[in-house]
């Protein structure tokens, strides 16, 4: 009894329940790129704020545009940008590698799942009836299976189980 209460999660009508600790789908490379760009922007903002605080602390005005300090800051920003781009490229390559591995594992699991479902004639019949739009209650009556078992089979199929 205690175990079943641990696995309950709040759900809405539009969102099916997922057990605690369920794996979340991986982020796409585009999402990682956005995160990286945001981090680069955040670094630049922090750098600018620190520079401004240093200027305020010293009590002197910043050097006029084109002064050596300005050129040095520009060079530092270019170096920082270069390092961030290199880091993003490494992370992107790593993510692409992980995505290829995940895709291969998903394909293997789907193949194994399809092979196991086609070996069971009861499952095959339940799936055929469901694909024809027959309700779970009618499938249960037709196959002689309990309604709960039919609903479980269809739910597992729907969510990749």
ROTI-270722 format. One record per atom (N, C-alpha, C): chain; residue number from 1; x, y, z. Coordinates in Angstrom, 1 decimal. Each point is the difference from the previous one (the first is absolute). Example, Ala and Ser with C-alpha at 12.3 -4.5 7.8 and 13.67 -1.06 7.14 Angstrom:
mise->A marke->1 u->13.2 v->-5.7 w->7.8
mise->A marke->1 u->-0.9 v->1.2 w->0.0
mise->A marke->1 u->0.9 v->1.2 w->0.0
mise->A marke->2 u->-0.4 v->1.1 w->-0.7
mise->A marke->2 u->0.9 v->1.1 w->0.0
mise->A marke->2 u->-0.8 v->1.1 w->0.8
This chain:
mise->A marke->1 u->0.8 v->-1.2 w->0.0
mise->A marke->1 u->-0.8 v->1.2 w->0.0
mise->A marke->1 u->0.9 v->1.2 w->0.0
mise->A marke->2 u->1.0 v->0.0 w->0.8
mise->A marke->2 u->0.9 v->1.2 w->0.1
mise->A marke->2 u->0.7 v->0.2 w->-1.3
mise->A marke->3 u->0.4 v->-1.0 w->-0.7
mise->A marke->3 u->0.7 v->0.1 w->-1.3
mise->A marke->3 u->-0.9 v->0.7 w->-1.1
mise->A marke->4 u->-1.3 v->-0.3 w->0.0
mise->A marke->4 u->-0.8 v->0.6 w->-1.0
mise->A marke->4 u->-0.2 v->1.5 w->0.2
mise->A marke->5 u->0.0 v->0.4 w->1.3
mise->A marke->5 u->-0.1 v->1.4 w->0.2
mise->A marke->5 u->1.3 v->0.8 w->-0.3
mise->A marke->6 u->1.1 v->-0.7 w->0.0
mise->A marke->6 u->1.3 v->0.7 w->-0.4
mise->A marke->6 u->0.0 v->0.2 w->-1.5
mise->A marke->7 u->-0.6 v->-0.8 w->-0.8
mise->A marke->7 u->0.0 v->0.1 w->-1.4
mise->A marke->7 u->-1.0 v->0.9 w->-0.6
mise->A marke->8 u->-0.9 v->0.5 w->0.8
mise->A marke->8 u->-1.1 v->0.9 w->-0.5
mise->A marke->8 u->0.6 v->1.4 w->-0.3
mise->A marke->9 u->-0.5 v->0.5 w->-1.1
mise->A marke->9 u->0.4 v->1.4 w->-0.3
mise->A marke->9 u->-1.3 v->0.7 w->-0.4
mise->A marke->10 u->0.0 v->1.3 w->0.1
mise->A marke->10 u->-1.2 v->0.8 w->-0.4
mise->A marke->10 u->0.0 v->0.1 w->-1.5
mise->A marke->11 u->-1.2 v->-0.2 w->-0.5
mise->A marke->11 u->-0.1 v->0.1 w->-1.5
mise->A marke->11 u->-1.2 v->0.9 w->-0.3
mise->A marke->12 u->0.0 v->0.4 w->-1.3
mise->A marke->12 u->-1.2 v->0.7 w->-0.5
mise->A marke->12 u->-0.6 v->-0.9 w->-1.1
mise->A marke->13 u->-1.1 v->0.4 w->-0.5
mise->A marke->13 u->-0.7 v->-0.8 w->-1.0
mise->A marke->13 u->0.9 v->0.0 w->-1.3
mise->A marke->14 u->0.8 v->1.0 w->-0.3
mise->A marke->14 u->0.7 v->0.1 w->-1.2
mise->A marke->14 u->1.4 v->-0.7 w->0.1
mise->A marke->15 u->0.4 v->-0.2 w->1.3
mise->A marke->15 u->1.4 v->-0.6 w->0.2
mise->A marke->15 u->-0.1 v->-1.3 w->0.7
mise->A marke->16 u->0.5 v->-1.1 w->-0.6
mise->A marke->16 u->-0.1 v->-1.3 w->0.7
mise->A marke->16 u->1.0 v->-0.1 w->1.1
mise->A marke->17 u->-0.3 v->-0.9 w->1.0
mise->A marke->17 u->0.9 v->-0.1 w->1.2
mise->A marke->17 u->1.3 v->-0.7 w->-0.4
mise->A marke->18 u->1.1 v->0.5 w->0.5
mise->A marke->18 u->1.3 v->-0.6 w->-0.2
mise->A marke->18 u->0.5 v->-0.4 w->1.4
mise->A marke->19 u->0.6 v->-1.2 w->0.1
mise->A marke->19 u->0.5 v->-0.4 w->1.3
mise->A marke->19 u->1.2 v->0.9 w->0.4
mise->A marke->20 u->0.2 v->0.2 w->1.4
mise->A marke->20 u->1.1 v->0.8 w->0.4
mise->A marke->20 u->1.3 v->-0.6 w->-0.5
mise->A marke->21 u->0.9 v->0.9 w->-0.4
mise->A marke->21 u->1.3 v->-0.5 w->-0.5
mise->A marke->21 u->0.0 v->-0.3 w->-1.4
mise->A marke->22 u->-1.2 v->0.2 w->-0.7
mise->A marke->22 u->0.0 v->-0.4 w->-1.4
mise->A marke->22 u->0.9 v->0.9 w->-0.8
mise->A marke->23 u->0.7 v->-0.5 w->-1.0
mise->A marke->23 u->1.0 v->0.7 w->-0.8
mise->A marke->23 u->-0.8 v->1.1 w->-0.8
mise->A marke->24 u->0.6 v->1.2 w->0.0
mise->A marke->24 u->-0.6 v->1.0 w->-0.9
mise->A marke->24 u->0.7 v->-0.1 w->-1.3
mise->A marke->25 u->-0.7 v->0.5 w->-1.1
mise->A marke->25 u->0.6 v->-0.1 w->-1.3
mise->A marke->25 u->1.2 v->0.9 w->-0.1
mise->A marke->26 u->1.0 v->-0.4 w->-0.7
mise->A marke->26 u->1.2 v->0.8 w->-0.1
mise->A marke->26 u->-0.2 v->1.3 w->-0.7
mise->A marke->27 u->0.8 v->1.0 w->0.3
mise->A marke->27 u->-0.2 v->1.3 w->-0.7
mise->A marke->27 u->0.6 v->-0.1 w->-1.4
mise->A marke->28 u->-0.6 v->0.7 w->-0.9
mise->A marke->28 u->0.5 v->0.0 w->-1.4
mise->A marke->28 u->1.3 v->0.8 w->-0.1
mise->A marke->29 u->0.8 v->-0.2 w->-1.1
mise->A marke->29 u->1.1 v->0.9 w->-0.2
mise->A marke->29 u->-0.3 v->1.4 w->-0.1
mise->A marke->30 u->-1.1 v->0.4 w->-0.5
mise->A marke->30 u->-0.4 v->1.4 w->-0.1
mise->A marke->30 u->-0.3 v->0.5 w->1.4
mise->A marke->31 u->-0.6 v->-0.8 w->0.8
mise->A marke->31 u->-0.2 v->0.5 w->1.4
mise->A marke->31 u->1.3 v->0.2 w->0.7
mise->A marke->32 u->1.0 v->-0.9 w->-0.2
mise->A marke->32 u->1.3 v->0.2 w->0.6
mise->A marke->32 u->0.7 v->1.2 w->-0.5
mise->A marke->33 u->-0.2 v->0.3 w->-1.3
mise->A marke->33 u->0.6 v->1.2 w->-0.6
mise->A marke->33 u->-0.5 v->1.2 w->0.6
mise->A marke->34 u->-1.3 v->0.1 w->0.2
mise->A marke->34 u->-0.7 v->1.1 w->0.7
mise->A marke->34 u->0.6 v->0.2 w->1.4
mise->A marke->35 u->0.1 v->-1.1 w->0.7
mise->A marke->35 u->0.5 v->0.1 w->1.4
mise->A marke->35 u->1.5 v->0.5 w->-0.1
mise->A marke->36 u->0.8 v->-0.5 w->-0.9
mise->A marke->36 u->1.3 v->0.5 w->-0.1
mise->A marke->36 u->0.1 v->1.5 w->-0.3
mise->A marke->37 u->-0.8 v->0.4 w->-1.0
mise->A marke->37 u->0.0 v->1.4 w->-0.3
mise->A marke->37 u->-0.4 v->0.9 w->1.2
mise->A marke->38 u->-1.0 v->-0.5 w->0.7
mise->A marke->38 u->-0.4 v->0.7 w->1.2
mise->A marke->38 u->1.1 v->0.1 w->1.0
mise->A marke->39 u->0.7 v->-1.1 w->0.2
mise->A marke->39 u->1.1 v->0.0 w->0.9
mise->A marke->39 u->1.1 v->1.0 w->-0.4
mise->A marke->40 u->0.3 v->0.0 w->-1.3
mise->A marke->40 u->1.0 v->1.0 w->-0.5
mise->A marke->40 u->-0.5 v->1.4 w->0.2
mise->A marke->41 u->-1.2 v->0.3 w->-0.2
mise->A marke->41 u->-0.5 v->1.3 w->0.3
mise->A marke->41 u->0.0 v->0.3 w->1.5
mise->A marke->42 u->-0.3 v->-0.9 w->0.8
mise->A marke->42 u->0.1 v->0.2 w->1.4
mise->A marke->42 u->1.5 v->0.3 w->0.5
mise->A marke->43 u->0.9 v->-0.7 w->-0.6
mise->A marke->43 u->1.4 v->0.2 w->0.3
mise->A marke->43 u->0.4 v->1.5 w->-0.4
mise->A marke->44 u->-0.4 v->0.4 w->-1.2
mise->A marke->44 u->0.3 v->1.3 w->-0.4
mise->A marke->44 u->-0.6 v->1.1 w->0.9
mise->A marke->45 u->-1.2 v->-0.2 w->0.4
mise->A marke->45 u->-0.7 v->0.9 w->0.9
mise->A marke->45 u->0.7 v->0.1 w->1.4
mise->A marke->46 u->0.4 v->-1.2 w->0.5
mise->A marke->46 u->0.8 v->0.0 w->1.3
mise->A marke->46 u->1.3 v->0.7 w->-0.2
mise->A marke->47 u->0.7 v->-0.2 w->-1.1
mise->A marke->47 u->1.2 v->0.6 w->-0.2
mise->A marke->47 u->-0.1 v->1.6 w->-0.1
mise->A marke->48 u->-1.1 v->0.4 w->-0.7
mise->A marke->48 u->-0.2 v->1.4 w->-0.1
mise->A marke->48 u->-0.4 v->0.7 w->1.4
mise->A marke->49 u->-0.8 v->-0.8 w->0.7
mise->A marke->49 u->-0.3 v->0.6 w->1.4
mise->A marke->49 u->1.2 v->0.0 w->0.9
mise->A marke->50 u->0.9 v->-1.0 w->-0.1
mise->A marke->50 u->1.2 v->0.1 w->0.8
mise->A marke->50 u->0.9 v->1.1 w->-0.4
mise->A marke->51 u->0.1 v->0.2 w->-1.3
mise->A marke->51 u->0.8 v->1.1 w->-0.5
mise->A marke->51 u->-0.6 v->1.4 w->0.4
mise->A marke->52 u->-1.3 v->0.1 w->0.0
mise->A marke->52 u->-0.6 v->1.2 w->0.4
mise->A marke->52 u->0.2 v->0.3 w->1.5
mise->A marke->53 u->-0.1 v->-1.1 w->0.8
mise->A marke->53 u->0.2 v->0.1 w->1.4
mise->A marke->53 u->1.5 v->0.4 w->0.3
mise->A marke->54 u->0.9 v->-0.5 w->-0.7
mise->A marke->54 u->1.4 v->0.3 w->0.1
mise->A marke->54 u->0.2 v->1.5 w->-0.3
mise->A marke->55 u->-0.6 v->0.5 w->-1.0
mise->A marke->55 u->0.1 v->1.4 w->-0.4
mise->A marke->55 u->-0.6 v->0.9 w->1.1
mise->A marke->56 u->-1.1 v->-0.4 w->0.5
mise->A marke->56 u->-0.7 v->0.8 w->1.0
mise->A marke->56 u->0.9 v->0.0 w->1.3
mise->A marke->57 u->0.6 v->-1.1 w->0.3
mise->A marke->57 u->0.8 v->-0.2 w->1.2
mise->A marke->57 u->1.2 v->0.9 w->-0.1
mise->A marke->58 u->0.7 v->0.0 w->-1.1
mise->A marke->58 u->1.2 v->0.8 w->-0.2
mise->A marke->58 u->-0.3 v->1.5 w->-0.1
mise->A marke->59 u->-1.3 v->0.4 w->-0.3
mise->A marke->59 u->-0.3 v->1.4 w->0.0
mise->A marke->59 u->0.4 v->0.7 w->-1.3
mise->A marke->60 u->0.6 v->-0.7 w->-0.9
mise->A marke->60 u->0.4 v->0.6 w->-1.3
mise->A marke->60 u->-1.0 v->-0.3 w->-1.1
mise->A marke->61 u->0.0 v->0.8 w->-0.9
mise->A marke->61 u->-0.9 v->-0.2 w->-1.2
mise->A marke->61 u->0.7 v->-1.0 w->-0.9
mise->A marke->62 u->-0.8 v->-0.7 w->-0.8
mise->A marke->62 u->0.7 v->-0.9 w->-1.0
mise->A marke->62 u->0.7 v->0.8 w->-1.0
mise->A marke->63 u->1.0 v->-0.6 w->-0.5
mise->A marke->63 u->0.9 v->0.6 w->-1.1
mise->A marke->63 u->-0.8 v->0.3 w->-1.2
mise->A marke->64 u->0.3 v->1.0 w->-0.7
mise->A marke->64 u->-0.7 v->0.3 w->-1.3
mise->A marke->64 u->0.1 v->-1.2 w->-0.9
mise->A marke->65 u->-1.0 v->0.0 w->-0.9
mise->A marke->65 u->-0.1 v->-1.1 w->-1.0
mise->A marke->65 u->1.3 v->0.0 w->-0.8
mise->A marke->66 u->0.5 v->-1.2 w->-0.2
mise->A marke->66 u->1.2 v->-0.2 w->-0.8
mise->A marke->66 u->1.2 v->0.0 w->0.9
mise->A marke->67 u->-0.1 v->0.3 w->1.3
mise->A marke->67 u->1.1 v->0.0 w->0.8
mise->A marke->67 u->0.6 v->-1.4 w->0.2
mise->A marke->68 u->1.2 v->-0.2 w->0.5
mise->A marke->68 u->0.5 v->-1.3 w->0.2
mise->A marke->68 u->-0.8 v->-0.9 w->0.9
mise->A marke->69 u->-0.7 v->0.5 w->1.1
mise->A marke->69 u->-0.8 v->-0.8 w->0.8
mise->A marke->69 u->-1.2 v->-0.5 w->-0.7
mise->A marke->70 u->-0.6 v->0.8 w->-0.9
mise->A marke->70 u->-1.1 v->-0.4 w->-0.8
mise->A marke->70 u->0.4 v->-1.1 w->-1.0
mise->A marke->71 u->1.1 v->0.1 w->-0.6
mise->A marke->71 u->0.5 v->-1.0 w->-0.9
mise->A marke->71 u->0.3 v->-1.3 w->0.7
mise->A marke->72 u->0.5 v->0.1 w->1.3
mise->A marke->72 u->0.3 v->-1.2 w->0.8
mise->A marke->72 u->-1.3 v->-0.7 w->0.3
mise->A marke->73 u->-1.0 v->0.8 w->0.4
mise->A marke->73 u->-1.3 v->-0.6 w->0.3
mise->A marke->73 u->-0.6 v->-0.7 w->-1.2
mise->A marke->74 u->0.1 v->0.7 w->-1.2
mise->A marke->74 u->-0.5 v->-0.6 w->-1.2
mise->A marke->74 u->0.7 v->-1.3 w->-0.3
mise->A marke->75 u->1.3 v->0.0 w->0.2
mise->A marke->75 u->0.8 v->-1.3 w->-0.2
mise->A marke->75 u->-0.4 v->-1.1 w->0.9
mise->A marke->76 u->-0.3 v->0.4 w->1.3
mise->A marke->76 u->-0.5 v->-1.0 w->1.0
mise->A marke->76 u->-1.3 v->-0.5 w->-0.4
mise->A marke->77 u->-0.9 v->0.9 w->-0.5
mise->A marke->77 u->-1.3 v->-0.5 w->-0.4
mise->A marke->77 u->0.1 v->-1.0 w->-1.2
mise->A marke->78 u->0.9 v->0.4 w->-0.9
mise->A marke->78 u->0.1 v->-0.9 w->-1.2
mise->A marke->78 u->0.6 v->-1.4 w->0.5
mise->A marke->79 u->0.9 v->0.0 w->0.9
mise->A marke->79 u->0.6 v->-1.2 w->0.5
mise->A marke->79 u->-1.1 v->-0.8 w->0.7
mise->A marke->80 u->-0.8 v->0.6 w->0.9
mise->A marke->80 u->-1.0 v->-0.6 w->0.7
mise->A marke->80 u->-1.1 v->-0.6 w->-1.0
mise->A marke->81 u->-0.3 v->0.7 w->-1.0
mise->A marke->81 u->-0.9 v->-0.4 w->-1.0
mise->A marke->81 u->0.5 v->-1.3 w->-0.7
mise->A marke->82 u->1.3 v->0.1 w->-0.4
mise->A marke->82 u->0.6 v->-1.1 w->-0.7
mise->A marke->82 u->0.0 v->-1.3 w->0.9
mise->A marke->83 u->0.3 v->0.2 w->1.3
mise->A marke->83 u->0.0 v->-1.2 w->0.9
mise->A marke->83 u->-1.4 v->-0.5 w->0.2
mise->A marke->84 u->-1.0 v->0.9 w->0.1
mise->A marke->84 u->-1.4 v->-0.5 w->0.1
mise->A marke->84 u->-0.4 v->-0.7 w->-1.2
mise->A marke->85 u->0.3 v->0.4 w->-1.2
mise->A marke->85 u->-0.4 v->-0.6 w->-1.2
mise->A marke->85 u->0.7 v->-1.4 w->-0.1
mise->A marke->86 u->1.3 v->-0.1 w->0.4
mise->A marke->86 u->0.6 v->-1.3 w->0.0
mise->A marke->86 u->-0.6 v->-1.0 w->1.0
mise->A marke->87 u->-0.4 v->0.5 w->1.2
mise->A marke->87 u->-0.7 v->-0.8 w->1.0
mise->A marke->87 u->-1.4 v->-0.4 w->-0.6
mise->A marke->88 u->-0.7 v->0.9 w->-0.6
mise->A marke->88 u->-1.3 v->-0.4 w->-0.6
mise->A marke->88 u->0.2 v->-1.1 w->-1.1
mise->A marke->89 u->1.0 v->0.2 w->-0.8
mise->A marke->89 u->0.3 v->-1.0 w->-1.0
mise->A marke->89 u->0.3 v->-1.4 w->0.6
mise->A marke->90 u->0.8 v->0.0 w->1.1
mise->A marke->90 u->0.2 v->-1.3 w->0.7
mise->A marke->90 u->-1.2 v->-0.6 w->0.6
mise->A marke->91 u->-0.8 v->0.8 w->0.6
mise->A marke->91 u->-1.3 v->-0.4 w->0.6
mise->A marke->91 u->-0.9 v->-0.5 w->-1.1
mise->A marke->92 u->-0.1 v->0.7 w->-1.1
mise->A marke->92 u->-0.9 v->-0.4 w->-1.1
mise->A marke->92 u->0.4 v->-1.4 w->-0.5
mise->A marke->93 u->1.3 v->-0.2 w->-0.2
mise->A marke->93 u->0.5 v->-1.3 w->-0.5
mise->A marke->93 u->-0.3 v->-1.1 w->1.0
mise->A marke->94 u->0.2 v->0.3 w->1.3
mise->A marke->94 u->-0.3 v->-1.0 w->1.0
mise->A marke->94 u->-1.5 v->-0.3 w->0.0
mise->A marke->95 u->-0.9 v->1.0 w->-0.1
mise->A marke->95 u->-1.4 v->-0.2 w->0.0
mise->A marke->95 u->-0.4 v->-0.8 w->-1.3
mise->A marke->96 u->0.5 v->0.3 w->-1.1
mise->A marke->96 u->-0.3 v->-0.7 w->-1.2
mise->A marke->96 u->0.4 v->-1.5 w->0.1
mise->A marke->97 u->1.1 v->-0.3 w->0.7
mise->A marke->97 u->0.4 v->-1.3 w->0.2
mise->A marke->97 u->-1.0 v->-0.7 w->0.9
mise->A marke->98 u->-0.4 v->0.6 w->1.1
mise->A marke->98 u->-0.9 v->-0.6 w->0.9
mise->A marke->98 u->-1.4 v->-0.2 w->-0.7
mise->A marke->99 u->-0.4 v->0.9 w->-0.8
mise->A marke->99 u->-1.2 v->-0.1 w->-0.8
mise->A marke->99 u->0.0 v->-1.2 w->-0.9
mise->A marke->100 u->1.1 v->-0.2 w->-0.7
mise->A marke->100 u->0.2 v->-1.2 w->-0.9
mise->A marke->100 u->-0.1 v->-1.3 w->0.8
mise->A marke->101 u->0.6 v->0.0 w->1.2
mise->A marke->101 u->-0.1 v->-1.2 w->0.9
mise->A marke->101 u->-1.4 v->-0.2 w->0.4
mise->A marke->102 u->-0.7 v->1.1 w->0.5
mise->A marke->102 u->-1.3 v->-0.2 w->0.4
mise->A marke->102 u->-1.0 v->-0.4 w->-1.1
mise->A marke->103 u->0.2 v->0.5 w->-1.2
mise->A marke->103 u->-0.8 v->-0.4 w->-1.1
mise->A marke->103 u->0.2 v->-1.5 w->-0.3
mise->A marke->104 u->1.2 v->-0.4 w->0.0
mise->A marke->104 u->0.3 v->-1.5 w->-0.2
mise->A marke->104 u->-0.7 v->-0.8 w->1.0
mise->A marke->105 u->0.1 v->0.4 w->1.3
mise->A marke->105 u->-0.7 v->-0.8 w->1.1
mise->A marke->105 u->-1.5 v->0.0 w->-0.2
mise->A marke->106 u->-0.5 v->1.2 w->-0.3
mise->A marke->106 u->-1.5 v->0.0 w->-0.2
mise->A marke->106 u->-0.4 v->-0.9 w->-1.2
mise->A marke->107 u->0.8 v->0.0 w->-1.0
mise->A marke->107 u->-0.4 v->-0.8 w->-1.2
mise->A marke->107 u->0.1 v->-1.5 w->0.4
mise->A marke->108 u->1.0 v->-0.4 w->0.8
mise->A marke->108 u->0.1 v->-1.4 w->0.4
mise->A marke->108 u->-1.2 v->-0.3 w->0.9
mise->A marke->109 u->-0.3 v->0.9 w->0.9
mise->A marke->109 u->-1.2 v->-0.3 w->0.9
mise->A marke->109 u->-1.3 v->-0.1 w->-0.7
mise->A marke->110 u->-0.2 v->0.9 w->-1.0
mise->A marke->110 u->-1.2 v->-0.1 w->-0.8
mise->A marke->110 u->-0.1 v->-1.3 w->-0.8
mise->A marke->111 u->1.2 v->-0.4 w->-0.5
mise->A marke->111 u->0.0 v->-1.3 w->-0.8
mise->A marke->111 u->-0.3 v->-1.2 w->0.9
mise->A marke->112 u->0.6 v->0.0 w->1.2
mise->A marke->112 u->-0.3 v->-1.0 w->1.0
mise->A marke->112 u->-1.4 v->0.0 w->0.4
mise->A marke->113 u->-0.6 v->1.2 w->0.3
mise->A marke->113 u->-1.4 v->0.1 w->0.4
mise->A marke->113 u->-0.9 v->-0.5 w->-1.1
mise->A marke->114 u->0.3 v->0.4 w->-1.2
mise->A marke->114 u->-0.9 v->-0.5 w->-1.1
mise->A marke->114 u->0.1 v->-1.5 w->-0.2
mise->A marke->115 u->1.2 v->-0.5 w->0.2
mise->A marke->115 u->0.2 v->-1.5 w->-0.2
mise->A marke->115 u->-0.8 v->-0.7 w->1.1
mise->A marke->116 u->0.1 v->0.5 w->1.2
mise->A marke->116 u->-0.7 v->-0.7 w->1.1
mise->A marke->116 u->-1.6 v->0.2 w->-0.1
mise->A marke->117 u->-0.4 v->1.1 w->-0.5
mise->A marke->117 u->-1.5 v->0.2 w->-0.1
mise->A marke->117 u->-0.6 v->-0.8 w->-1.2
mise->A marke->118 u->0.8 v->-0.2 w->-1.0
mise->A marke->118 u->-0.5 v->-0.8 w->-1.1
mise->A marke->118 u->0.1 v->-1.5 w->0.3
mise->A marke->119 u->0.7 v->-0.5 w->1.0
mise->A marke->119 u->0.1 v->-1.4 w->0.3
mise->A marke->119 u->-1.2 v->-0.4 w->0.8
mise->A marke->120 u->-0.7 v->0.9 w->0.7
mise->A marke->120 u->-1.1 v->-0.3 w->0.8
mise->A marke->120 u->-1.3 v->0.3 w->-0.8
mise->A marke->121 u->-0.7 v->-1.1 w->-0.3
mise->A marke->121 u->-1.2 v->0.2 w->-0.8
mise->A marke->121 u->-1.1 v->0.8 w->0.7
mise->A marke->122 u->-0.1 v->-0.1 w->1.3
mise->A marke->122 u->-1.0 v->0.8 w->0.8
mise->A marke->122 u->0.3 v->1.5 w->-0.1
mise->A marke->123 u->1.2 v->0.3 w->0.1
mise->A marke->123 u->0.4 v->1.4 w->-0.1
mise->A marke->123 u->-0.3 v->0.5 w->-1.4
mise->A marke->124 u->0.4 v->-0.8 w->-1.0
mise->A marke->124 u->-0.2 v->0.4 w->-1.4
mise->A marke->124 u->-1.5 v->0.2 w->-0.2
mise->A marke->125 u->-0.9 v->-0.8 w->0.5
mise->A marke->125 u->-1.4 v->0.1 w->-0.2
mise->A marke->125 u->-0.5 v->1.3 w->0.7
mise->A marke->126 u->0.5 v->0.2 w->1.2
mise->A marke->126 u->-0.5 v->1.2 w->0.8
mise->A marke->126 u->0.5 v->1.3 w->-0.8
mise->A marke->127 u->1.2 v->0.0 w->-0.5
mise->A marke->127 u->0.5 v->1.2 w->-0.7
mise->A marke->127 u->-0.8 v->0.2 w->-1.3
mise->A marke->128 u->-0.3 v->-1.1 w->-0.7
mise->A marke->128 u->-0.8 v->0.1 w->-1.2
mise->A marke->128 u->-1.3 v->0.6 w->0.2
mise->A marke->129 u->-0.7 v->-0.4 w->1.1
mise->A marke->129 u->-1.3 v->0.5 w->0.3
mise->A marke->129 u->0.1 v->1.5 w->0.4
mise->A marke->130 u->1.0 v->0.3 w->0.8
mise->A marke->130 u->0.2 v->1.4 w->0.4
mise->A marke->130 u->0.3 v->0.9 w->-1.2
mise->A marke->131 u->0.7 v->-0.5 w->-1.0
mise->A marke->131 u->0.3 v->0.8 w->-1.2
mise->A marke->131 u->-1.2 v->0.2 w->-0.8
mise->A marke->132 u->-1.0 v->-0.9 w->0.1
mise->A marke->132 u->-1.2 v->0.2 w->-0.7
mise->A marke->132 u->-1.0 v->0.9 w->0.7
mise->A marke->133 u->0.4 v->0.5 w->1.2
mise->A marke->133 u->-0.8 v->0.9 w->0.8
mise->A marke->133 u->-1.0 v->-0.6 w->1.0
mise->A marke->134 u->0.2 v->-1.3 w->0.2
mise->A marke->134 u->-0.9 v->-0.7 w->1.0
mise->A marke->134 u->0.4 v->0.4 w->1.4
mise->A marke->135 u->-0.9 v->0.2 w->0.9
mise->A marke->135 u->0.3 v->0.5 w->1.3
mise->A marke->135 u->0.6 v->-1.2 w->0.8
mise->A marke->136 u->0.6 v->0.4 w->1.2
mise->A marke->136 u->0.7 v->-1.0 w->0.8
mise->A marke->136 u->-1.1 v->-1.0 w->0.6
mise->A marke->137 u->-1.1 v->0.5 w->0.3
mise->A marke->137 u->-1.1 v->-0.9 w->0.5
mise->A marke->137 u->-0.4 v->-1.0 w->-1.0
mise->A marke->138 u->-0.2 v->0.4 w->-1.2
mise->A marke->138 u->-0.4 v->-0.9 w->-1.1
mise->A marke->138 u->1.1 v->-1.0 w->-0.3
mise->A marke->139 u->1.3 v->0.5 w->0.0
mise->A marke->139 u->1.1 v->-0.9 w->-0.2
mise->A marke->139 u->0.0 v->-1.1 w->1.1
mise->A marke->140 u->-0.2 v->0.4 w->1.2
mise->A marke->140 u->0.0 v->-0.9 w->1.1
mise->A marke->140 u->-1.1 v->-1.1 w->-0.2
mise->A marke->141 u->-1.2 v->0.5 w->-0.4
mise->A marke->141 u->-1.1 v->-1.0 w->-0.2
mise->A marke->141 u->0.4 v->-0.9 w->-1.2
mise->A marke->142 u->0.6 v->0.5 w->-1.0
mise->A marke->142 u->0.3 v->-0.8 w->-1.2
mise->A marke->142 u->1.1 v->-1.0 w->0.3
mise->A marke->143 u->1.0 v->0.4 w->0.7
mise->A marke->143 u->1.1 v->-0.9 w->0.3
mise->A marke->143 u->-0.1 v->-0.9 w->1.2
mise->A marke->144 u->-1.0 v->0.4 w->0.9
mise->A marke->144 u->-0.1 v->-0.7 w->1.2
mise->A marke->144 u->0.9 v->0.4 w->1.1
mise->A marke->145 u->0.8 v->1.1 w->-0.2
mise->A marke->145 u->1.0 v->0.5 w->1.0
mise->A marke->145 u->-0.7 v->0.9 w->0.9
mise->A marke->146 u->0.5 v->0.2 w->1.2
mise->A marke->146 u->-0.5 v->1.0 w->0.9
mise->A marke->146 u->0.2 v->1.4 w->-0.6
mise->A marke->147 u->-0.9 v->0.9 w->0.3
mise->A marke->147 u->0.0 v->1.4 w->-0.6
mise->A marke->147 u->1.3 v->0.7 w->0.5
mise->A marke->148 u->0.4 v->-0.2 w->1.2
mise->A marke->148 u->1.2 v->0.6 w->0.5
mise->A marke->148 u->1.2 v->-0.4 w->-0.7
mise->A marke->149 u->0.1 v->-1.3 w->-0.3
mise->A marke->149 u->1.2 v->-0.5 w->-0.8
mise->A marke->149 u->0.0 v->0.6 w->-1.4
mise->A marke->150 u->-1.1 v->0.1 w->-0.6
mise->A marke->150 u->-0.1 v->0.6 w->-1.4
mise->A marke->150 u->0.5 v->1.5 w->0.1
mise->A marke->151 u->-0.5 v->0.7 w->1.0
mise->A marke->151 u->0.3 v->1.4 w->0.2
mise->A marke->151 u->1.5 v->0.1 w->0.3
mise->A marke->152 u->0.6 v->-0.9 w->0.8
mise->A marke->152 u->1.4 v->0.1 w->0.3
mise->A marke->152 u->0.8 v->-0.3 w->-1.3
mise->A marke->153 u->-0.4 v->-1.0 w->-0.8
mise->A marke->153 u->0.7 v->-0.3 w->-1.2
mise->A marke->153 u->0.0 v->1.2 w->-1.0
mise->A marke->154 u->-1.1 v->0.6 w->-0.1
mise->A marke->154 u->-0.1 v->1.2 w->-0.9
mise->A marke->154 u->0.8 v->1.2 w->0.6
mise->A marke->155 u->0.0 v->0.2 w->1.3
mise->A marke->155 u->0.7 v->1.0 w->0.6
mise->A marke->155 u->1.5 v->-0.1 w->-0.2
mise->A marke->156 u->0.5 v->-1.3 w->0.2
mise->A marke->156 u->1.4 v->-0.3 w->-0.2
mise->A marke->156 u->0.4 v->0.2 w->-1.4
mise->A marke->157 u->-0.9 v->-0.3 w->-0.9
mise->A marke->157 u->0.4 v->0.1 w->-1.4
mise->A marke->157 u->0.0 v->1.5 w->-0.4
mise->A marke->158 u->-0.9 v->0.8 w->0.6
mise->A marke->158 u->-0.1 v->1.4 w->-0.3
mise->A marke->158 u->1.3 v->0.8 w->0.5
mise->A marke->159 u->0.5 v->-0.4 w->1.1
mise->A marke->159 u->1.1 v->0.6 w->0.6
mise->A marke->159 u->1.3 v->-0.7 w->-0.2
mise->A marke->160 u->0.1 v->-0.9 w->-1.0
mise->A marke->160 u->1.2 v->-0.6 w->-0.3
mise->A marke->160 u->0.4 v->-1.1 w->0.9
mise->A marke->161 u->-0.9 v->-0.6 w->0.8
mise->A marke->161 u->0.4 v->-1.1 w->0.9
mise->A marke->161 u->-0.1 v->-1.3 w->-0.6
